[in-house]
Amino acid sequence: MKARLLLLTFLGGAVGSALRYGFTLEFNQFVWLLAVNLLGALVLGFVQTNARFQSPESQSLWATGFAGGFTTLSSLITFATLGNDPNFYYVAIQLVTGLIAYAIGRFLGGERR
């Protein structure tokens, strides 16, 4: 069972990372970084609360694998520390809007409390 979960996590991460790379080809860094992190937070919130995704296999594939591979904290930190302006505001916007996107994903996934 553990090998299957690892394989599903790897598969989801590969798909998520490849899709993120596609965003880097189409948009400038400011746009793609915001887009992938917000969409990834939305997907994560949805997958964590929707009844169809509650199995360990689904969580490994979609939450840990896909959302983990699709989003990128390391690129956000790199972008914020390489002298890009406005660093602090961009990171703050990412964090706040990411939390909002995650909450919306949870709501769309079925959480109603």
N, C-alpha and C positions, 0 to 999 in steps of 0.2 A: 504494500500500500504506500509506503513512504517513497519508493522509487517512482511510483505513478504520480504522486503529488509533486515531486521534484521535476519530473518531465513536463507536467502541465504548467508549472511555474516557469520553467525555461521556455516553453512554447509561447506562453502569453507574453513573457518579457521580450522575446524575439520579435513578435508581431508588434507590440507596443513601441519598441525601439525603432523598428523599421518605419512605422507610421510617423513617429516623431521626426525621423530623418527626412521623410517626405515634406514635412512642414518646413524644415530648414532650407529646402531647395526652392520653395515657393514664396517665402516671406522674409522680411528683414528680421534681425535678431530680436528687436524690441517686440515685434508682433508675434512671431512664432513662439517665443518663450512664454509670453502671457497666454496665448491660445492653448498650448499643450498643457500647461499647468492648470488652467481653469477647466478645460475639458476633462483632464485626468481626475481632478478633485470631484467633478460632477459624476463621472463614471464610478469612482470609488464609493461615494455616498450612496448611489443607487444600488450598486452590487452588494454593499454591506447590509442593506435593509430589505431588499426585494426577496420574497419567499422563494422565487425560482433559482436564486443563486446561493442558497444557504448551505449546500453540501460542501465538504472540504475540497472536493475536486473543483467546483465552480469558484470557490474563494481563491484557490491556488492559481487557477487559470486567469481569472478576471481581475481580482483585487491585487494580489501580490504580484502576479506576472504582468498582465497587460497594463494596469494602472501604474504599477511601479516602473515598468520599462518606458511607458509613454511620458510620464512626468519627469522633471529633472531639477532637483534642488542644486546639484553641482553646477549646472550651467547658470542658474540664477545667481549663485554666489560668485562665480567667475565673472559674470557680466557686471555685477555690482562692485567688484573690487578692482577692475581694470581701468578705472578712471572715467568710466562712462558717466554722463550727467543726465538726470539727477539720480544718483545711486540710492540714497536713502528712501526717497519718495517712490521709486520704482519697486523696491523690495517691499515697502509698506503696502503699496497698492496690490502687489502680488499676494501677500499674506492675507490681507483683509478680503479681497475678492475671492481668493481661494477658499477661505472659510465659508463665505457666502455660497459659493458654487457647491461645496461639499454639503451644506445644509439643504440646498435646493435638491441635490441628488438624493439625499435621504428622504426628503418629502416626496419626491417623484417615485422613489422606491417603495413607499408605503408607510413610512413612519408618520404618525399623526399626533404625537404627544407634544 
